[in-house]
Amino acid sequence: MTKRVTLIGGTGLTGNGKTTFLDLLAILLNISSCGGRIVRAEMSKIIARALKMHGPVGDEVRKFKPLMDAGGYLPDHIALPVFELWLNTTLGKHNQIEGVLAGGVPRTIVQKKKIKELFRSNVIIDIKIDPDHSLVSIMKRLEQAGSEVRADDAGGIPVFQNRLAEFNNYTVPMLNSCNGELIRLSREQQLEERLEQTLVHIREMEQPVLPKNVVTKALNRLYSRNHQVHGEIRNVIDGKGITPGLIAYV
C-alpha cells in the first residue's frame, strides 16, 4: 500500500525546528501537512493503545516505555511496526494521499533502509543545531508550555543528555550513510534560505520526489512575497499553527 507514497522526513537533534520547518514547507508546496505535530500526536495514540494490549506487542512497548520517557529511542523492532501501522491506517482512510511529511523519521540506519522499502521515494532533511542551542530551545519550550508540557521535554537536562547520546550513537551514523536523498541545513541559516535550498535540491534530484511543476510553484510562492502565503508562514512561526490534515498535491 505505501510504495506509492513519497516521504519527506525531517530529522536532527531536538529543538532544531524540524516540525515548524515541515509545516512551512507544506504551505509553500500548497499542500496540507501531516508533519511532525500530527505524526507525534497520532504515534502517541498508537503507543498508548499498544500499552493496553495483551500479548507480545503490548509487553514489548510496556518494557521500553520507561526508556522513551528517559530520552532513549524506541528500538527499531518496535518503532518500525508502530510507524508502519500508523501509516497504513492513515493511508487506508485517505487513498488519494501521495506523500507524507514526518518529523523525527528516520532516526537510525535500520529505519532508513525500511523507508526505502516502504516509500516510492524519499528525502531526508537534517537541520543542524549546536547542542547548547538545542538545550536552550527545550528550556524555552518548558517555560512557555504551561500545563501542556511535551512528555519528551518534561525530564529536563538529564533526558536531553540521553537524547544527545542516542542522536550521536544512532542518528549521526545514519546521516553519514546517506547519499543524494539527504539535504543538510543549519539552524543558523535564514529561514527563507533553508526553504529555498530544500526546494531547489528536491527539484534537481535525479530520482523525482515531487513533480517538478509542484516544486517550481513552491519556489515561486517563496519568491513572490504573496501576502497570504507569508501571512500563513508568520502564523506558523508565531505558534498559531496551520490546519492539520494530510498531503494532497493541489
Buried (B, 14 or more C-beta within 10 A) or exposed (E): EBEEBBBBBBBBBBBBBBBBBBBBBBBBBBBBBBBBBBBBEBBEEBBEBBEEEEEEBBEBBEEBBEBBBEBBBBBBEBBBBBBBBBBEEBBEEEEEBBBBBBBBBBBBBBBBBBBEEBBBBBBBBBBBBBBEEBBEBBBEBBEEEEEEEEEBBEBEEEBBBBBBEBBEEBBEEBBEEBEEBBBBBBBEBEBEEBBBBBBEBBBEBEEEBBEEEBBEBBBEBBEEEEEEBBEBBEBBEEEEEBEEBBBBBE
